[in-house]
Amino acid sequence: MAEPQVPSAQHAYTEDSIRSLDWREHIRLRPGMYIGKLGDGSSYDDGIYVLVKEVIDNSIDEYVMGHGRTIDIKISDQRVQVRDYGRGIPLGKVVEVVSKINTGGKYDSKVFQKSVGLNGVGTKAVNALSNYFLVQSVREGQLKAAEFSQGILTSDAAPVKTSQRNGTLMTFQPDESIFRNYRFIPEYLENQIWNYCYLNAGLTINFNGQKYFSENGLKDLLERKADRESLRYDIIHLKAEDIELALTHGNDYGEEYYSFVNGQYTTQGGTHLAAFREAVVKTVQEFFAKTNKNKKYEASDIRASIIAAISVRVQEPVFESQTKTKLGSINMGPDGPTVRGFMLDFVKEHLDNYLHEHPLVADALRKRIDQSERERTDMAGVKKLANQRAKKANLHNRKLRDCRFHLGENAKEAEKELLTTLFITEGDSASGSITKSRNVETEAVFSLRGKPLNCFGLKKKIVYENEELNLLQHALNIEEGIEGLRYNRVVVATDADVDGMHIRLLLLTFFLQFFPDLVRNGHVFILETPLFRVRNKKTTIYCYNEQEKQAAMRQLGRNPEVTRFKGLGEISPDEFGKFIGDNIKLEPVILQSDRSIQQVLTYYMGKNTPARQEFIIDNLRQEKDLVTSDVLPVAEVPEEDLA
């Protein structure tokens, strides 16, 4: 038996081992405790968006309290500026409010009854994690400003007279030493802005020169998110003090929810969303049991294809993290009912009344549920056989090189959970390279065999009948919905050639057709890998496009060696490790708000749609050795390119 290790004097545990960090040092050392994962901006919940949210939240709280109806926001590649027209921070506390932990107006519940943030940490985190941070407050003709760098005060000017309107302005630039290679994705920012407007009907936000405004709250949200042509009935919109909801049913698979607490988008749901899902099922079951000869519908059939938004306001909410993505509070207030009881009572009364008062809506809802019931029954036998086949295929050894951590299974390792990734690759060579270079703790690899089936227009039954698709859904654990999803990021890793692009389209069609929640909730990405390697004896540069290659060749000077990677399998495991680790480049798959899933799939995967033909003809790439007049007519464009 080995002798126990005795610590050396160099590592002795003494009083000198104990350190006390000030507020900014702790935030910078452990940013994940305050803003969740850092990321590079490719995910909607990356740290740079949390910074934006924390600053805007303060302005929203002013609006909720009845002060200021307009917020001006400007966001460039590097800098964020937010100006509200509320009361302004008391001038004597401007510096402390953004630089002293446990200081802020949120502790006075009479002033901020149901605000977004309650811990007084948000703007301190933004300050500490920014290279540049400016706060200005205007109150009654006086302007007070202070500037910081990485949380350290660099300028503290005395108040001066001003003719500006009351309010607060905050400007910051994220620290690039913490947020490496970050970028703001416009679609994510726009969604943030729209959500603020939907949750605060009557508020005007001017964002980068555009005006955002909502008159009908969550009803407007669903009208923007849903395809109006596919809705089975008009949106049901119900409101009361501290609660608002909107719901309808469409034709897409899955359940689509947008849940909020005190204006915060709770992307991971929580007690309020769980209570809402339960309340809708109970209310609909009881309604049709009375009006449809005691018919008892299954919960899954009632919720299938539902599209809903729910917002509640709670006094002193308890969230499960500083980023406030999941509600853990069980009461509406210190002396109020539980969130579950409040939700059940509200939905039972108001939704039941609505269905009685709108028989056409009730009939359309019943028909949609009947359709879901038939589809579930038809799939039962096929589903059982498919599950048996998947078990026999020994999924984890044959197709999937799994990782140690999985989403939702390791509460004590939340940071690793958020990084869990499944790479979907084509062929043995590519999957072999990624498997050898991956982080076995958090990164898994699923290997495709050839091109997957084109699922466009097919019923979900095909997922169970097709072995490849069935094994993929089992690997992800999404058969019953994305609540059981095992990986936070699902990354499509295919070659940058025609075949690779085709496989990419087929996989995206599979996800959008049968598991659209994966895309809507920001879990699907495209892996960007370098097309070229440019090197000399001393330096190697990897380039992702022709422009980068030309710049690298100029940088390295005389006749550098240039390698064009034709496929992922040509990239060695040692090199691959550089592209799927800290320097990974991911392109998120984002659904445009003005395009429905069926519109997108029809455009890309439908049979020779005129719009796609026209696009291909207008954008055919002319190589140097081709004559520009030799463009193929429509009839001669290869079918595979059209698909």
LUMNUKE-162799 format. One record per residue (C-alpha): residue in three letters; x, y, z. Coordinates in steps of 0.05 Angstrom, whole numbers, padded with zeros to 5 digits, always signed. Last residue first. Example, Ala and Ser with C-alpha at 12.3 -4.5 7.8 and 13.67 -1.06 7.14 Angstrom:
// LUMNUKE-162799
ser+00273-00021+00143;ala+00246-00090+00156;
//
This chain:
// LUMNUKE-162799
ala-00644+00402-01049;leu-00633+00448-01109;asp-00559+00430-01111;glu-00577+00356-01109;glu-00625+00366-01168;pro-00569+00391-01212;val-00585+00457-01248;glu-00600+00436-01320;ala-00674+00454-01322;val-00660+00523-01294;pro-00611+00543-01347;leu-00537+00531-01332;val-00493+00593-01333;asp-00443+00588-01390;ser-00444+00662-01406;thr-00396+00677-01349;val-00343+00633-01380;leu-00315+00585-01330;asp-00241+00577-01313;lys-00242+00633-01262;glu-00300+00603-01224;gln-00369+00635-01229;arg-00410+00624-01167;leu-00484+00615-01181;asn-00521+00669-01141;asp-00576+00693-01187;ile-00589+00623-01214;ile-00591+00594-01143;phe-00639+00648-01118;glu-00686+00640-01177;gln-00689+00565-01168;arg-00703+00575-01094;ala-00761+00622-01107;pro-00789+00577-01161;thr-00793+00517-01114;asn-00759+00456-01143;lys-00792+00405-01097;gly-00789+00431-01026;met-00726+00426-00984;tyr-00698+00497-00978;tyr-00760+00541-00990;thr-00810+00490-00964;leu-00769+00481-00901;val-00765+00556-00887;gln-00839+00568-00900;gln-00858+00508-00857;ile-00816+00534-00800;ser-00848+00602-00804;arg-00809+00663-00827;asp-00817+00734-00800;ser-00784+00719-00733;gln-00722+00690-00766;leu-00704+00623-00736;ile-00633+00622-00712;val-00581+00566-00722;pro-00521+00590-00683;glu-00453+00594-00718;leu-00399+00564-00675;lys-00325+00579-00673;ile-00287+00540-00621;asn-00225+00576-00594;asp-00231+00549-00523;gly-00236+00478-00548;ile-00266+00452-00613;phe-00219+00486-00662;lys-00152+00478-00628;gly-00165+00405-00613;phe-00175+00394-00687;glu-00101+00409-00699;asp-00077+00353-00654;pro-00131+00307-00681;ser-00107+00319-00753;ile-00151+00356-00802;glu-00159+00315-00865;gly-00220+00279-00836;leu-00256+00346-00832;gly-00257+00351-00907;lys-00224+00387-00966;phe-00174+00424-00922;arg-00135+00470-00969;thr-00062+00473-00949;val-00018+00533-00963;glu+00058+00531-00951;pro+00086+00601-00949;asn+00120+00628-01011;arg+00154+00690-00984;gly+00117+00734-00935;leu+00082+00707-00874;gln+00036+00767-00867;arg+00018+00771-00941;met+00000+00697-00941;ala-00041+00706-00879;ala-00080+00764-00910;gln-00095+00723-00972;lys-00119+00665-00930;glu-00163+00709-00887;gln-00196+00736-00950;glu-00206+00666-00978;asn-00244+00642-00917;tyr-00235+00608-00850;cys-00160+00614-00844;tyr-00112+00578-00797;ile-00044+00610-00788;thr+00020+00572-00772;thr+00086+00608-00756;lys+00159+00590-00751;lys+00178+00546-00810;asn+00123+00574-00855;arg+00049+00566-00851;val-00020+00577-00882;arg-00074+00527-00865;phe-00138+00535-00904;leu-00213+00520-00899;pro-00215+00528-00824;thr-00273+00497-00785;glu-00339+00529-00768;leu-00385+00483-00729;ile-00459+00496-00742;phe-00502+00505-00680;val-00567+00478-00650;his-00587+00490-00576;gly-00617+00560-00582;asn-00685+00547-00551;arg-00721+00556-00618;val-00674+00507-00651;leu-00684+00450-00602;asp-00757+00468-00595;pro-00765+00452-00670;phe-00759+00377-00655;phe-00796+00341-00712;gln-00792+00384-00775;leu-00740+00434-00751;phe-00693+00381-00724;phe-00698+00334-00784;thr-00694+00392-00834;leu-00631+00417-00798;leu-00601+00348-00806;leu-00618+00345-00881;leu-00590+00415-00892;arg-00524+00397-00859;ile-00520+00333-00899;his-00528+00374-00962;met-00475+00423-00940;gly-00427+00366-00927;asp-00441+00335-00995;val-00430+00402-01031;asp-00365+00417-00993;ala-00347+00448-00926;asp-00347+00381-00890;thr-00397+00370-00834;ala-00398+00384-00759;val-00470+00398-00736;val-00465+00419-00663;val-00519+00404-00612;arg-00503+00447-00551;asn-00533+00439-00482;tyr-00528+00364-00484;arg-00572+00310-00452;leu-00640+00337-00471;gly-00692+00309-00423;glu-00736+00372-00422;ile-00727+00373-00497;gly-00790+00333-00512;glu-00812+00261-00503;glu-00764+00230-00553;ile-00711+00282-00538;asn-00658+00238-00506;leu-00603+00267-00551;ala-00574+00198-00564;his-00644+00169-00570;gln-00663+00221-00622;leu-00600+00203-00661;leu-00614+00128-00657;asn-00684+00139-00685;leu-00657+00182-00741;glu-00607+00129-00763;glu-00655+00071-00755;asn-00712+00101-00796;glu-00779+00072-00774;tyr-00779+00111-00708;val-00767+00178-00741;ile-00815+00160-00797;lys-00874+00160-00749;lys-00862+00235-00741;lys-00898+00247-00806;leu-00861+00267-00869;gly-00865+00334-00906;phe-00790+00344-00906;cys-00755+00287-00872;asn-00698+00279-00923;leu-00665+00216-00896;pro-00594+00220-00868;lys-00533+00219-00915;gly-00481+00166-00901;arg-00471+00133-00834;leu-00472+00188-00783;ser-00425+00189-00723;phe-00446+00219-00657;val-00391+00252-00616;ala-00391+00274-00543;glu-00358+00334-00509;thr-00361+00352-00435;glu-00313+00309-00396;val-00282+00274-00456;asn-00254+00340-00481;arg-00247+00326-00555;ser-00183+00313-00595;lys-00188+00238-00606;thr-00263+00238-00616;ile-00259+00297-00664;ser-00208+00262-00708;gly-00246+00195-00706;ser-00312+00228-00722;ala-00281+00260-00784;ser-00248+00195-00807;asp-00308+00150-00791;gly-00361+00185-00833;glu-00404+00247-00823;thr-00405+00283-00756;ile-00455+00304-00704;phe-00417+00337-00647;leu-00454+00334-00580;thr-00435+00389-00530;thr-00438+00398-00455;leu-00414+00468-00437;leu-00473+00487-00394;glu-00466+00423-00354;lys-00393+00438-00341;glu-00412+00503-00306;ala-00468+00469-00268;glu-00422+00418-00236;lys-00457+00411-00169;ala-00525+00401-00204;asn-00498+00344-00246;glu-00555+00311-00284;gly-00588+00370-00318;leu-00546+00370-00381;his-00497+00312-00384;phe-00427+00302-00358;arg-00380+00244-00373;cys-00380+00247-00449;asp-00407+00197-00499;arg-00377+00167-00561;leu-00443+00151-00595;lys-00457+00106-00655;arg-00439+00035-00638;asn-00418+00035-00565;his-00470+00080-00535;leu-00525+00058-00582;asn-00523-00017-00567;ala-00562-00031-00631;lys-00605-00079-00591;lys-00631-00021-00549;ala-00646+00020-00611;arg-00684-00038-00641;gln-00726-00046-00578;asn-00742+00028-00579;ala-00761+00024-00653;leu-00808-00035-00641;lys-00844+00003-00586;lys-00849+00067-00627;val-00877+00030-00687;gly-00933+00001-00644;ala-00951+00067-00610;met-00945+00112-00671;asp-01017+00107-00695;thr-01042+00121-00624;arg-00999+00183-00618;glu-01022+00209-00685;arg-01095+00197-00668;glu-01089+00233-00601;ser-01054+00292-00634;gln-01111+00298-00684;asp-01164+00295-00629;ile-01127+00350-00592;arg-01129+00395-00654;lys-01203+00380-00664;arg-01218+00398-00592;leu-01181+00464-00598;ala-01221+00481-00661;asp-01286+00466-00624;ala-01266+00508-00564;val-01247+00566-00610;leu-01314+00562-00645;pro-01350+00557-00578;his-01322+00624-00553;glu-01358+00643-00488;his-01351+00573-00458;leu-01278+00569-00479;tyr-01264+00638-00449;asn-01298+00622-00383;asp-01255+00559-00376;leu-01193+00598-00392;his-01210+00652-00340;glu-01231+00610-00281;lys-01187+00549-00286;val-01128+00590-00311;phe-01131+00638-00252;asp-01142+00585-00198;leu-01088+00539-00224;met-01038+00596-00231;phe-01049+00623-00160;gly-01044+00553-00130;arg-00980+00538-00168;val-00948+00605-00152;thr-00965+00594-00078;pro-01014+00643-00047;gly-00993+00709-00017;asp-00965+00729+00051;pro-00892+00738+00032;gly-00909+00745-00041;met-00931+00702-00101;asn-00903+00641-00065;ile-00862+00582-00088;ser-00800+00618-00113;gly-00751+00574-00153;leu-00757+00611-00219;lys-00707+00591-00273;thr-00665+00637-00317;lys-00649+00688-00263;thr-00576+00701-00282;gln-00559+00703-00207;ser-00581+00630-00202;glu-00640+00588-00178;phe-00687+00647-00174;val-00726+00668-00112;pro-00776+00723-00127;glu-00783+00780-00076;gln-00855+00799-00094;val-00878+00762-00156;arg-00901+00787-00224;val-00923+00734-00273;ser-00916+00726-00348;ile-00938+00668-00392;ala-00930+00657-00467;ala-00959+00599-00505;ile-00954+00558-00568;ile-00984+00488-00561;ser-00965+00436-00614;ala-00979+00377-00567;arg-01002+00403-00499;ile-01071+00372-00500;asp-01046+00307-00530;ser-00991+00301-00478;ala-01041+00312-00421;glu-01085+00254-00446;tyr-01157+00271-00459;lys-01216+00245-00419;lys-01282+00249-00457;asn-01340+00253-00408;lys-01392+00263-00463;asn-01358+00323-00497;thr-01382+00384-00459;lys-01369+00365-00386;ala-01306+00322-00397;phe-01286+00373-00449;phe-01281+00429-00398;glu-01250+00386-00344;gln-01194+00362-00389;val-01182+00432-00415;thr-01176+00462-00345;lys-01132+00406-00319;val-01085+00408-00379;val-01079+00484-00379;ala-01066+00485-00304;glu-01010+00434-00307;arg-00974+00471-00362;phe-00983+00537-00323;ala-00958+00506-00258;ala-00895+00480-00291;leu-00885+00549-00323;his-00892+00586-00256;thr-00850+00536-00217;gly-00790+00542-00264;gly-00778+00557-00337;gln-00707+00546-00362;thr-00709+00607-00408;thr-00738+00650-00353;tyr-00743+00716-00392;gln-00743+00768-00336;gly-00799+00819-00337;asn-00820+00805-00265;val-00821+00731-00282;phe-00826+00709-00355;ser-00842+00647-00395;tyr-00842+00637-00471;tyr-00866+00567-00488;glu-00868+00524-00551;glu-00888+00451-00544;gly-00867+00399-00594;tyr-00887+00385-00666;asp-00911+00441-00711;asn-00984+00449-00731;gly-01006+00506-00686;his-01043+00514-00621;thr-01059+00578-00583;leu-01039+00614-00519;ala-01030+00682-00487;leu-01019+00696-00414;glu-01016+00754-00366;ile-01009+00755-00290;asp-00994+00803-00233;glu-01063+00837-00236;ala-01105+00805-00290;lys-01096+00787-00363;leu-01119+00734-00414;his-01104+00729-00488;ile-01128+00669-00528;ile-01097+00672-00597;asp-01146+00656-00653;tyr-01153+00583-00673;arg-01115+00528-00708;leu-01054+00571-00723;ser-01017+00550-00786;glu-01031+00613-00827;arg-01011+00659-00770;asp-00941+00628-00766;ala-00922+00640-00694;lys-00867+00684-00664;arg-00893+00753-00682;glu-00966+00738-00668;leu-00945+00702-00604;leu-00907+00764-00579;asp-00963+00811-00599;lys-01011+00771-00555;leu-00959+00776-00500;gly-00966+00852-00497;asn-01022+00883-00538;glu-00994+00953-00553;ser-00921+00935-00566;phe-00866+00984-00586;tyr-00797+00981-00616;lys-00770+01041-00655;gln-00707+01034-00697;gly-00646+01079-00694;asn-00600+01031-00659;phe-00654+01012-00609;asn-00707+01063-00591;ile-00750+01029-00539;thr-00821+01053-00528;leu-00861+01026-00468;gly-00937+01022-00477;ala-00941+00947-00464;asn-00885+00927-00416;leu-00877+00852-00424;tyr-00882+00855-00499;cys-00834+00914-00503;tyr-00781+00881-00460;asn-00788+00818-00501;trp-00778+00858-00565;ile-00712+00886-00540;gln-00684+00818-00520;asn-00706+00789-00586;glu-00671+00845-00623;leu-00607+00832-00584;tyr-00608+00758-00601;glu-00622+00772-00675;pro-00565+00824-00678;ile-00511+00774-00655;phe-00463+00812-00611;arg-00391+00788-00618;tyr-00339+00761-00570;asn-00269+00741-00589;arg-00251+00732-00516;phe-00299+00757-00463;ile-00252+00758-00402;ser-00190+00792-00432;glu-00237+00828-00480;asp-00268+00867-00422;pro-00339+00886-00444;gln-00348+00960-00463;phe-00398+00999-00421;thr-00444+01059-00423;met-00497+01076-00371;leu-00545+01135-00375;thr-00595+01151-00321;gly-00656+01197-00320;asn-00680+01268-00313;arg-00683+01308-00377;gln-00621+01347-00398;ser-00613+01422-00385;thr-00550+01412-00344;lys-00514+01440-00284;val-00454+01403-00259;pro-00444+01350-00205;ala-00371+01337-00185;ala-00331+01290-00228;asp-00308+01221-00205;ser-00260+01193-00257;thr-00218+01129-00257;leu-00257+01086-00207;ile-00234+01014-00212;gly-00287+00964-00233;gln-00249+00939-00293;ser-00242+01011-00315;phe-00289+01062-00284;glu-00321+01129-00300;ala-00366+01173-00258;ala-00418+01226-00277;lys-00466+01271-00239;leu-00513+01318-00276;gln-00557+01370-00241;gly-00619+01403-00269;glu-00670+01365-00227;arg-00636+01298-00229;val-00590+01272-00283;ser-00548+01211-00270;gln-00488+01188-00311;val-00451+01121-00306;leu-00392+01103-00349;phe-00357+01036-00354;tyr-00295+01019-00395;asn-00256+00955-00395;ser-00318+00920-00369;leu-00325+00859-00324;ala-00323+00898-00258;asn-00375+00949-00281;val-00423+00898-00310;ala-00418+00857-00246;lys-00431+00920-00204;thr-00489+00935-00251;gly-00523+00869-00233;val-00506+00859-00159;gly-00560+00897-00120;asn-00594+00831-00101;leu-00666+00845-00120;gly-00667+00847-00196;val-00728+00847-00240;ser-00771+00891-00196;lys-00836+00873-00162;gln-00844+00923-00105;phe-00786+00969-00120;val-00796+01031-00077;lys-00834+00999-00020;ser-00788+00938-00024;asp-00727+00981-00006;tyr-00671+00931-00019;lys-00677+00943-00094;gly-00653+01015-00085;gly-00580+00996-00084;thr-00519+00978-00043;asn-00503+00906-00023;ile-00438+00907-00063;lys-00408+00976-00074;ser-00387+00996-00145;val-00448+01013-00187;val-00494+01042-00133;glu-00435+01069-00094;val-00411+01116-00149;val-00480+01147-00162;lys-00499+01151-00088;gly-00495+01226-00076;leu-00530+01241-00141;pro-00593+01200-00126;ile-00598+01155-00187;gly-00643+01183-00242;arg-00718+01190-00236;gly-00735+01157-00302;tyr-00716+01179-00371;asp-00673+01120-00392;arg-00607+01118-00430;val-00570+01053-00447;gln-00504+01051-00484;val-00467+00988-00504;arg-00398+00987-00537;gln-00355+00939-00577;asp-00390+00918-00641;ser-00442+00973-00633;ile-00502+00976-00586;lys-00545+01038-00577;ile-00606+01038-00531;asp-00655+01094-00517;ile-00710+01080-00466;thr-00778+01114-00468;arg-00838+01116-00421;gly-00804+01146-00360;his-00823+01137-00287;gly-00884+01095-00269;met-00853+01042-00224;val-00853+00994-00282;tyr-00816+01046-00324;glu-00762+01054-00270;asp-00755+00978-00265;ile-00746+00976-00340;ser-00687+01024-00335;asn-00654+00979-00283;asp-00667+00918-00326;ile-00631+00951-00385;val-00565+00949-00347;glu-00571+00877-00325;lys-00596+00855-00393;val-00536+00883-00431;leu-00489+00847-00383;val-00530+00783-00390;tyr-00522+00790-00465;ile-00446+00793-00459;gly-00448+00731-00413;asp-00477+00682-00463;asp-00551+00665-00457;tyr-00568+00676-00531;ser-00511+00631-00552;ser-00459+00653-00604;gly-00438+00712-00562;asp-00369+00687-00545;gly-00384+00647-00483;leu-00380+00672-00411;lys-00425+00623-00375;gly-00470+00648-00319;ile-00469+00723-00304;tyr-00455+00729-00230;met-00426+00662-00207;gly-00396+00652-00276;pro-00353+00715-00266;arg-00311+00680-00212;leu-00243+00716-00212;arg-00271+00780-00242;ile-00330+00782-00195;his-00286+00766-00135;glu-00234+00818-00153;arg-00289+00871-00163;trp-00320+00859-00094;asp-00256+00857-00054;leu-00222+00790-00044;ser-00200+00763+00024;arg-00145+00711+00020;ile-00128+00654+00067;ser-00065+00615+00051;asp-00023+00664+00091;glu-00058+00639+00154;thr-00026+00572+00141;tyr-00038+00510+00098;ala+00031+00487+00077;his+00043+00481+00002;gln+00117+00501-00001;ala+00129+00466+00065;ser+00112+00401+00029;pro+00047+00365+00039;val+00056+00292+00062;gln+00030+00240+00012;pro+00005+00176+00044;glu+00051+00116+00034;ala+00027+00068-00020;met+00000+00000+00000;
//
